[in-house]
Amino acid sequence: MSYPSSTSEKFLATLTGWFQSQRELLLLIRYSHSAGSKSFELFSSFETLRERLLRLPPRTSVIAFRQPQLPIRGFVDEDFIARCLSSIPDGSEFLVVDLNLSVYGRASWYHHTEGERHEELRAELEDLRGRTVAAGLYPPWIEDTDDVISAVVPDENGVVTTGIY
């Protein structure tokens, strides 16, 4: 399967259109040749999202979600943990994204974790106590739909080569 370029007019126009009806978009970024490394990032403007796309290395896979994702937001305390446990069914795949940027040297990222059991969810939230996070069901991303679109960052010549994720 071939993927469009993250710089293609159609891909960027789709994202622009989505921002006309949504205040925020979630992006799943999968880095090629990086042992499965990925990140989840939330964007509140097309300009910020586009700047991020331009800084990504070639072969990086990007998947954008039109519909709001990770609806449980807030400061992690006992009430927040209880809200997550009552909103996310045990056995359903979940995603938690720390909304505070982590920095180590020149590297930076938004910590995230996923799992399926309430024990995992509680343990992760306990580790993030005092932080601001977004949580919810893991977004469906395997196939493009009217609400999910994917692309690959091209090389310096504009050539799109799918990576190894």
Secondary structure, DSSP 8 states (H G I E B T S, - for coil): ----BTT-HHHHHHHHHHHHH-S-EEEEEE-TTSTT-EEEEEES-HHHHHHHHHHS-TT-EEEEESS----EEEE-SHHHHHHHHHHS-TTS-EEEEE-S-EEETTEEE--EEEESSHHHHHHHHHHTTTSEEEEEE----SS-BTTEEEEE---TTS-------
